[in-house]
């Protein structure tokens, strides 16, 4: 297994840094845990904890207007919280990079995650967001680099969906232990 596959969050963080991302908005998420830790530890990166994912849309708009590049980190269940705000992205045509860890897919244990997990792609596409996917750990950093080029090259919204196969399958036993 390659280094990128073993530590895909570090490879993803390096790709974000190379793309000039300086602000990372996030709602705490186990799938993004390591990426969030890397952002918080870097004095050149501003990691902003959000109370809801839609706040990240406003954060990204403000960052762009202030001359900074940002990324919004969220879980697929948070996509539903962003629908109205994504209308602003579409109408104002500002660049938005979203990294979405998927739930409700391969091996899901929590039935509450399934509906939005299955609806994530169609909801994003209905709002005019370009949707790309990473199915394996070694694909994540390269897919993020390509998504970032598209976002800032064309002033559009792109969501990179990071498969549940990448972030790992959870179980009720694991959740109870945490």
C-alpha positions in Angstrom: 0.0 0.0 0.0 1.3 3.4 -0.9 2.0 6.2 1.6 -0.9 8.2 0.1 -3.2 5.2 0.8 -1.9 4.7 4.3 -2.2 8.4 5.4 -4.7 9.8 2.9 -5.7 12.7 5.2 -2.0 13.9 5.2 -1.8 13.6 1.4 -5.2 15.4 1.1 -3.9 18.2 3.5 -0.8 18.6 1.4 -3.0 18.9 -1.7 -5.1 21.6 -0.1 -2.0 23.5 1.0 -0.6 23.3 -2.5 -3.8 24.7 -3.8 -3.5 27.7 -1.5 -6.3 26.9 0.9 -5.9 28.9 4.1 -9.3 28.5 5.8 -11.0 25.2 6.6 -14.5 25.3 7.8 -15.8 22.1 9.5 -18.5 20.5 11.6 -16.7 17.9 13.7 -16.7 14.6 11.9 -14.8 11.3 12.5 -14.1 10.9 8.8 -12.3 14.2 8.7 -10.7 13.9 12.1 -7.1 13.7 11.0 -7.5 16.4 8.4 -9.1 18.7 10.9 -6.2 18.0 13.4 -3.7 18.9 10.6 -5.5 22.1 9.8 -5.7 23.1 13.5 -2.0 22.4 14.1 -0.9 24.5 11.1 -0.3 28.2 12.1 -0.7 29.2 8.4 -4.2 27.6 8.2 -7.3 28.8 10.0 -9.6 26.0 11.1 -13.0 27.2 11.9 -15.5 25.0 13.8 -19.0 25.5 12.6 -22.3 24.8 14.3 -24.0 23.9 11.0 -22.7 23.1 7.6 -24.5 26.0 5.9 -22.4 28.4 7.9 -19.5 27.1 5.9 -21.0 28.5 2.7 -21.0 32.0 4.2 -17.4 31.4 5.5 -16.3 30.4 2.0 -18.0 33.5 0.4 -16.4 35.8 2.9 -13.0 34.2 2.5 -13.2 34.6 -1.2 -14.3 38.2 -1.0 -11.3 38.7 1.4 -8.9 37.2 -1.0 -8.5 33.8 0.6 -9.2 30.2 -0.5 -11.2 27.9 1.7 -12.5 24.4 2.0 -15.7 23.2 3.6 -15.4 19.8 5.3 -18.6 17.9 6.1 -20.3 14.6 6.2 -23.0 13.6 3.7 -25.7 14.1 6.3 -24.7 17.8 6.4 -25.4 18.4 2.7 -29.1 18.7 3.3 -28.4 21.6 5.7 -26.7 23.5 2.8 -29.4 23.5 0.1 -30.6 27.1 0.5 -27.1 28.5 0.9 -26.0 26.6 -2.2 -28.5 28.7 -4.2 -26.4 31.7 -3.2 -23.2 30.0 -4.5 -25.0 29.3 -7.8 -26.3 32.9 -8.2 -23.2 34.7 -7.0 -20.9 32.3 -8.8 -18.1 32.2 -6.3 -15.7 29.3 -5.9 -16.6 26.6 -3.3 -14.6 23.5 -2.6 -16.4 20.9 -0.4 -14.9 17.7 0.8 -17.8 15.3 1.9 -17.2 12.1 3.8 -19.9 9.7 2.8 -22.2 7.8 5.1 -25.2 5.6 4.2 -23.2 3.6 1.7 -21.0 0.5 2.0 -21.5 -1.3 5.3 -23.4 1.6 7.0 -24.6 0.6 10.5 -26.8 3.7 11.3 -30.1 3.7 9.4 -30.4 7.5 9.9 -27.4 8.0 7.7 -28.8 6.2 4.7 -31.4 8.7 3.3 -29.1 11.7 3.0 -26.1 9.4 2.1 -28.1 8.1 -0.9 -29.4 11.6 -1.8 -26.1 13.5 -1.5 -25.1 13.3 -5.2 -28.6 14.2 -6.7 -29.1 17.0 -4.2 -25.7 18.6 -4.9 -26.2 18.2 -8.7 -29.7 19.7 -8.5 -28.1 22.8 -6.9 -25.6 23.1 -9.7 -22.6 21.6 -7.9 -20.1 19.6 -9.8 -19.7 16.2 -8.1 -16.6 14.1 -8.1 -15.7 11.0 -6.2 -12.8 9.3 -4.6 -13.4 5.5 -4.0 -10.0 4.5 -2.8 -7.5 6.2 -0.3 -4.9 6.6 -3.0 -7.3 8.6 -5.1 -8.2 11.2 -2.5 -5.3 13.7 -2.8 -5.3 13.7 -6.6 -9.0 14.1 -6.8 -8.8 17.0 -4.4 -6.1 18.6 -6.5 -8.3 18.3 -9.6 -11.4 19.6 -7.8 -9.4 22.6 -6.5 -8.2 23.5 -10.0 -11.8 23.3 -11.3 -13.1 25.4 -8.4 -10.7 28.3 -8.7 -10.2 28.0 -12.4 -13.9 28.3 -13.3 -15.5 29.9 -10.2 -17.8 27.0 -9.6 -18.8 24.8 -6.7 -17.3 21.3 -6.6 -18.0 18.6 -4.0 -15.5 15.7 -3.7 -17.3 12.8 -2.2 -15.0 10.6 -0.2 -16.4 7.1 -0.1 -17.3 5.3 3.0 -14.8 2.6 1.8 -12.0 5.2 2.3 -13.1 6.5 5.8 -13.9 3.1 7.1 -16.9 1.2 8.2 -18.2 2.0 11.7 -20.2 -0.3 14.0 -22.5 0.2 17.0 -19.8 -1.3 19.1 -17.2 1.3 18.0 -19.6 4.1 18.6 -20.4 2.8 22.1 -16.7 2.7 22.9 -16.1 6.3 21.9 
